[in-house]
Amino acid sequence: MTMTIGDIAKLLDCEVQCCEDRLNSEVHTACGSDMMSDVLAFVKDQAVLLTGLLNPQVVRTAEMMDIICIVFVRGKKPCDDVIKLSAEKNIVILSTSHRMFEACGKLYESGLHGGTK
């Protein structure tokens, strides 16, 4: 199952922080983690990353793993530097008030699953 980033934004009641022009991009898998080492072990395929970490390393990790969208959970909003870096890397940034567990569950229920190993 694939979803668009716009579908995810709507499902999770997200605020778009940058790269709004990419909301029609398809996402095939999802990963939820606050540990970037776990994200590096994740199999990538036009994925979305859900996290509560707000540092630039999240964007750099997403870039390395071909993750096209980052959803910051628990109402967290990135600083301008993170938004600027994400815009430079063409990675969509979304923010949701949902907790990570709930946000991942909503995506899973809607048919978006994790990658295979």
N, C-alpha and C positions, 0 to 999 in steps of 0.2 A: 504494500500500500504506500502510496505517496500522498503528500499534502503540500500545499504551497505555504510559504512563510506567512502570507496573508491569512490562510486558514488557521494557522497556529496562533497568530496575533488575535484573531477573533475568538477562538476557543478559550484562550487563556486571559482574555480581557487585557491585552498588552498595550502599552504605550510604545510607539516606535521612536527610538532615539536617533537612528541614522540609517541611511541607505533605503529610504522609503520606496525608491524606484525599483527595488528588487523584491517586492512583496509577492510577485508572481513566480518567483523561483521555486522549483520543486525540492522538497526535502524527502529523503528516503528512510532515514533512520534517526534515532535520538539517543543522547547520552546525558545522564545527569550526574554531576560530580563536583565537589569542591577540591578534589585532589587532581592536579594537572598530570601527575604521573599515571593515574588511572585513565585519564583522557588520552594520553599518549599510547596506551595499550588498546584503545578502542579502535575497532575496524571502521574506517571512514567510508562514506559514500554519500556525498551531499547531505551531511548531517546537521542537526541542530544540537547545540550544547546548552544544557540548563545548569546554572551555577549561581552561587551566592558570592563568589569572589569578584572583586571589582578592580583588580590591578591590571596593568597592561600585559602581564604575562598570559592572562586568559586569551587576549586577542592574538598574541604571538603563537600560543599553542593551537588555537583555532586555525590560524593560517597554515601552520605546519601540517595539520591533519585534514586540510581541505574542508573544514567546517564552515558552512556559509551563513550561519545564524547563531547568535548567542542570546539566550534568554536569561536575564538576571531575575532571580526569584526573591520572594519575601519583601517586595516593595523597594528593593535596592535600585539605585540609579547611578550609573557610572559618571565619573568626573569628565570634564571637557577633554582632557588628554586621552582618555580611553576612547571616547567617542571619535575624536580626531583620528587616532590610529586605526580604529575600526573602519572609518570612512575611507582612509587611504588604502586599506586592504580589501575594501569592497565587501565587508562582512556586516550583515544586518544586526543591529542591536535592538532588542526588545526588553521591556521591563514589565513584570507582572507582580501583583500583590500575593499571588498564590505561593504556598510553600513548595519546596522542590518535590516532595513526595506526591502531593496533590497534583501538581502540574504534570509530572511524569505519568501519573495514573490517568489523567484526562487524555493525554496524547496516546497512551497505550489503548485505552478504551475506544478511541476514535480510529484505531488501526495502525498507528505509527509505532513501530517496534524498534528494538535495538538491533545492531548489526550482528552478523554471524562471525564466529571466530575461526 
